[in-house]
């Protein structure tokens, strides 16, 4: 698997309920940023068997997506997409960097 470049695929889409939203803040360069948490619940097929799936994912949005997220109330159902990255150099836990936010009707 490639380590970097055009062949490296890192795309995530997730629908869920906005569980928690932090305050809008700004990077030292003046870029708006906001962190939030999405809760996902669904039925997925695994090895031909239906399985209930539940998870929570920490997300971060910058610029336009951050300004949009600032206005969304917890409890709202959303579909988000973006890429996964380590939370920081020291914390390798993944965080979803959201580039697109849409309102979803169902999860």
FIKOLZA-1660 file (N, C-alpha, C; in steps of 0.1 Angstrom, whole numbers, plus 5000, padded with zeros to 4 digits):
% residues 107
   i   px   py   pz ch aa at
   1 5009 4988 5000  A  X  N
   1 5000 5000 5000  A  X CA
   1 5009 5012 5000  A  X  C
   2 5006 5022 4991  A  X  N
   2 5014 5034 4991  A  X CA
   2 5013 5042 5004  A  X  C
   3 5024 5049 5007  A  X  N
   3 5025 5057 5019  A  X CA
   3 5019 5071 5016  A  X  C
   4 5021 5076 5004  A  X  N
   4 5016 5089 5001  A  X CA
   4 5015 5090 4986  A  X  C
   5 5009 5102 4981  A  X  N
   5 5008 5104 4967  A  X CA
   5 4994 5102 4962  A  X  C
   6 4992 5102 4949  A  X  N
   6 4978 5102 4943  A  X CA
   6 4972 5088 4945  A  X  C
   7 4979 5078 4948  A  X  N
   7 4973 5064 4949  A  X CA
   7 4968 5061 4963  A  X  C
   8 4971 5070 4973  A  X  N
   8 4967 5067 4986  A  X CA
   8 4953 5072 4988  A  X  C
   9 4944 5063 4991  A  X  N
   9 4930 5066 4993  A  X CA
   9 4927 5068 5008  A  X  C
  10 4921 5079 5011  A  X  N
  10 4917 5083 5025  A  X CA
  10 4904 5091 5024  A  X  C
  11 4893 5085 5023  A  X  N
  11 4880 5092 5021  A  X CA
  11 4870 5085 5031  A  X  C
  12 4863 5093 5039  A  X  N
  12 4853 5087 5048  A  X CA
  12 4840 5095 5047  A  X  C
  13 4829 5087 5047  A  X  N
  13 4816 5093 5048  A  X CA
  13 4809 5087 5059  A  X  C
  14 4801 5095 5067  A  X  N
  14 4794 5090 5079  A  X CA
  14 4782 5098 5081  A  X  C
  15 4771 5092 5084  A  X  N
  15 4758 5099 5087  A  X CA
  15 4756 5096 5102  A  X  C
  16 4751 5106 5109  A  X  N
  16 4748 5104 5123  A  X CA
  16 4743 5116 5129  A  X  C
  17 4741 5116 5143  A  X  N
  17 4736 5127 5150  A  X CA
  17 4747 5135 5157  A  X  C
  18 4746 5148 5156  A  X  N
  18 4756 5156 5162  A  X CA
  18 4754 5155 5177  A  X  C
  19 4764 5149 5184  A  X  N
  19 4763 5147 5198  A  X CA
  19 4768 5159 5206  A  X  C
  20 4779 5164 5201  A  X  N
  20 4785 5175 5209  A  X CA
  20 4793 5184 5199  A  X  C
  21 4793 5197 5202  A  X  N
  21 4800 5206 5194  A  X CA
  21 4808 5216 5202  A  X  C
  22 4820 5218 5199  A  X  N
  22 4828 5227 5207  A  X CA
  22 4826 5242 5202  A  X  C
  23 4833 5251 5208  A  X  N
  23 4832 5265 5204  A  X CA
  23 4841 5267 5192  A  X  C
  24 4836 5277 5183  A  X  N
  24 4844 5281 5172  A  X CA
  24 4857 5288 5177  A  X  C
  25 4868 5284 5172  A  X  N
  25 4881 5291 5176  A  X CA
  25 4889 5294 5163  A  X  C
  26 4900 5300 5164  A  X  N
  26 4908 5304 5152  A  X CA
  26 4922 5299 5154  A  X  C
  27 4928 5294 5143  A  X  N
  27 4942 5290 5144  A  X CA
  27 4951 5303 5144  A  X  C
  28 4964 5302 5147  A  X  N
  28 4972 5314 5147  A  X CA
  28 4972 5321 5134  A  X  C
  29 4969 5314 5123  A  X  N
  29 4968 5320 5110  A  X CA
  29 4955 5326 5107  A  X  C
  30 4946 5325 5117  A  X  N
  30 4932 5331 5115  A  X CA
  30 4922 5323 5108  A  X  C
  31 4925 5310 5107  A  X  N
  31 4915 5300 5101  A  X CA
  31 4905 5296 5111  A  X  C
  32 4892 5297 5109  A  X  N
  32 4882 5292 5118  A  X CA
  32 4883 5276 5119  A  X  C
  33 4881 5271 5131  A  X  N
  33 4882 5257 5133  A  X CA
  33 4872 5253 5145  A  X  C
  34 4866 5242 5143  A  X  N
  34 4856 5237 5154  A  X CA
  34 4857 5222 5154  A  X  C
  35 4857 5216 5166  A  X  N
  35 4856 5202 5168  A  X CA
  35 4842 5198 5173  A  X  C
  36 4838 5186 5169  A  X  N
  36 4825 5181 5172  A  X CA
  36 4825 5165 5172  A  X  C
  37 4815 5159 5177  A  X  N
  37 4814 5145 5178  A  X CA
  37 4801 5140 5171  A  X  C
  38 4802 5130 5163  A  X  N
  38 4791 5124 5156  A  X CA
  38 4788 5110 5162  A  X  C
  39 4776 5107 5164  A  X  N
  39 4772 5094 5169  A  X CA
  39 4764 5087 5157  A  X  C
  40 4769 5075 5153  A  X  N
  40 4764 5068 5142  A  X CA
  40 4757 5055 5147  A  X  C
  41 4745 5052 5142  A  X  N
  41 4739 5039 5145  A  X CA
  41 4732 5034 5132  A  X  C
  42 4735 5022 5129  A  X  N
  42 4729 5016 5116  A  X CA
  42 4729 5001 5117  A  X  C
  43 4723 4995 5107  A  X  N
  43 4723 4981 5104  A  X CA
  43 4732 4979 5092  A  X  C
  44 4742 4970 5093  A  X  N
  44 4752 4967 5082  A  X CA
  44 4752 4952 5080  A  X  C
  45 4755 4948 5068  A  X  N
  45 4756 4934 5065  A  X CA
  45 4771 4930 5065  A  X  C
  46 4773 4920 5074  A  X  N
  46 4787 4915 5075  A  X CA
  46 4786 4900 5074  A  X  C
  47 4793 4894 5064  A  X  N
  47 4793 4880 5062  A  X CA
  47 4779 4875 5061  A  X  C
  48 4771 4882 5053  A  X  N
  48 4757 4878 5050  A  X CA
  48 4747 4879 5062  A  X  C
  49 4752 4885 5072  A  X  N
  49 4743 4886 5084  A  X CA
  49 4742 4901 5088  A  X  C
  50 4730 4905 5091  A  X  N
  50 4727 4919 5095  A  X CA
  50 4733 4921 5109  A  X  C
  51 4740 4932 5111  A  X  N
  51 4746 4936 5124  A  X CA
  51 4744 4950 5127  A  X  C
  52 4740 4953 5140  A  X  N
  52 4738 4966 5144  A  X CA
  52 4752 4972 5147  A  X  C
  53 4754 4984 5142  A  X  N
  53 4767 4991 5143  A  X CA
  53 4765 5004 5150  A  X  C
  54 4773 5007 5160  A  X  N
  54 4772 5019 5168  A  X CA
  54 4786 5024 5170  A  X  C
  55 4789 5037 5167  A  X  N
  55 4802 5043 5170  A  X CA
  55 4801 5058 5172  A  X  C
  56 4811 5063 5178  A  X  N
  56 4812 5078 5179  A  X CA
  56 4825 5082 5173  A  X  C
  57 4825 5093 5166  A  X  N
  57 4837 5097 5159  A  X CA
  57 4840 5112 5161  A  X  C
  58 4852 5115 5166  A  X  N
  58 4856 5129 5168  A  X CA
  58 4859 5135 5154  A  X  C
  59 4854 5147 5152  A  X  N
  59 4856 5154 5139  A  X CA
  59 4861 5168 5141  A  X  C
  60 4867 5173 5131  A  X  N
  60 4872 5187 5131  A  X CA
  60 4868 5193 5117  A  X  C
  61 4864 5206 5117  A  X  N
  61 4861 5213 5105  A  X CA
  61 4868 5226 5105  A  X  C
  62 4873 5230 5093  A  X  N
  62 4880 5243 5092  A  X CA
  62 4873 5251 5081  A  X  C
  63 4876 5264 5082  A  X  N
  63 4871 5274 5072  A  X CA
  63 4855 5274 5071  A  X  C
  64 4851 5272 5058  A  X  N
  64 4836 5273 5056  A  X CA
  64 4828 5262 5063  A  X  C
  65 4834 5250 5064  A  X  N
  65 4827 5239 5071  A  X CA
  65 4826 5242 5086  A  X  C
  66 4836 5249 5092  A  X  N
  66 4836 5253 5106  A  X CA
  66 4825 5263 5108  A  X  C
  67 4824 5273 5100  A  X  N
  67 4814 5283 5101  A  X CA
  67 4800 5277 5100  A  X  C
  68 4799 5268 5091  A  X  N
  68 4786 5261 5089  A  X CA
  68 4783 5253 5102  A  X  C
  69 4792 5245 5107  A  X  N
  69 4790 5237 5119  A  X CA
  69 4787 5245 5131  A  X  C
  70 4792 5257 5132  A  X  N
  70 4789 5266 5144  A  X CA
  70 4774 5269 5145  A  X  C
  71 4767 5268 5134  A  X  N
  71 4753 5271 5135  A  X CA
  71 4744 5259 5137  A  X  C
  72 4749 5247 5137  A  X  N
  72 4742 5235 5138  A  X CA
  72 4740 5231 5152  A  X  C
  73 4728 5228 5157  A  X  N
  73 4725 5224 5170  A  X CA
  73 4728 5210 5173  A  X  C
  74 4733 5206 5185  A  X  N
  74 4734 5192 5189  A  X CA
  74 4720 5185 5187  A  X  C
  75 4721 5172 5183  A  X  N
  75 4709 5165 5180  A  X CA
  75 4705 5165 5166  A  X  C
  76 4710 5173 5158  A  X  N
  76 4708 5174 5143  A  X CA
  76 4714 5162 5137  A  X  C
  77 4707 5156 5127  A  X  N
  77 4712 5145 5119  A  X CA
  77 4719 5150 5107  A  X  C
  78 4732 5146 5105  A  X  N
  78 4741 5151 5095  A  X CA
  78 4747 5139 5087  A  X  C
  79 4752 5143 5075  A  X  N
  79 4761 5134 5068  A  X CA
  79 4773 5142 5065  A  X  C
  80 4785 5137 5069  A  X  N
  80 4797 5144 5068  A  X CA
  80 4807 5135 5060  A  X  C
  81 4816 5142 5053  A  X  N
  81 4826 5135 5046  A  X CA
  81 4839 5142 5047  A  X  C
  82 4850 5135 5045  A  X  N
  82 4864 5141 5046  A  X CA
  82 4874 5130 5047  A  X  C
  83 4885 5132 5054  A  X  N
  83 4896 5123 5055  A  X CA
  83 4900 5121 5069  A  X  C
  84 4906 5109 5072  A  X  N
  84 4910 5106 5086  A  X CA
  84 4925 5110 5087  A  X  C
  85 4929 5115 5099  A  X  N
  85 4942 5118 5102  A  X CA
  85 4944 5116 5117  A  X  C
  86 4957 5114 5121  A  X  N
  86 4960 5113 5136  A  X CA
  86 4956 5126 5143  A  X  C
  87 4951 5125 5155  A  X  N
  87 4947 5137 5162  A  X CA
  87 4958 5147 5164  A  X  C
  88 4970 5142 5166  A  X  N
  88 4982 5151 5168  A  X CA
  88 4995 5142 5165  A  X  C
  89 5006 5148 5166  A  X  N
  89 5019 5140 5165  A  X CA
  89 5020 5130 5176  A  X  C
  90 5015 5133 5188  A  X  N
  90 5016 5124 5199  A  X CA
  90 5004 5114 5200  A  X  C
  91 4993 5119 5197  A  X  N
  91 4980 5111 5197  A  X CA
  91 4977 5106 5184  A  X  C
  92 4978 5093 5182  A  X  N
  92 4976 5087 5168  A  X CA
  92 4961 5083 5166  A  X  C
  93 4952 5085 5176  A  X  N
  93 4938 5082 5175  A  X CA
  93 4933 5090 5163  A  X  C
  94 4925 5084 5154  A  X  N
  94 4920 5091 5142  A  X CA
  94 4909 5102 5146  A  X  C
  95 4910 5112 5138  A  X  N
  95 4899 5123 5138  A  X CA
  95 4895 5125 5124  A  X  C
  96 4882 5127 5121  A  X  N
  96 4878 5129 5108  A  X CA
  96 4878 5144 5105  A  X  C
  97 4886 5148 5095  A  X  N
  97 4887 5162 5090  A  X CA
  97 4876 5164 5080  A  X  C
  98 4866 5171 5084  A  X  N
  98 4854 5172 5076  A  X CA
  98 4855 5183 5065  A  X  C
  99 4852 5180 5053  A  X  N
  99 4853 5190 5042  A  X CA
  99 4839 5193 5037  A  X  C
 100 4829 5184 5040  A  X  N
 100 4815 5186 5035  A  X CA
 100 4805 5181 5045  A  X  C
 101 4795 5190 5048  A  X  N
 101 4785 5187 5057  A  X CA
 101 4771 5189 5050  A  X  C
 102 4763 5178 5052  A  X  N
 102 4749 5179 5046  A  X CA
 102 4739 5175 5057  A  X  C
 103 4727 5180 5056  A  X  N
 103 4717 5176 5065  A  X CA
 103 4711 5163 5060  A  X  C
 104 4709 5153 5069  A  X  N
 104 4704 5140 5065  A  X CA
 104 4691 5138 5071  A  X  C
 105 4682 5131 5064  A  X  N
 105 4668 5128 5068  A  X CA
 105 4668 5116 5077  A  X  C
 106 4676 5106 5074  A  X  N
 106 4676 5094 5082  A  X CA
 106 4691 5089 5084  A  X  C
 107 4693 5081 5094  A  X  N
 107 4706 5075 5096  A  X CA
 107 4706 5061 5091  A  X  C
% end
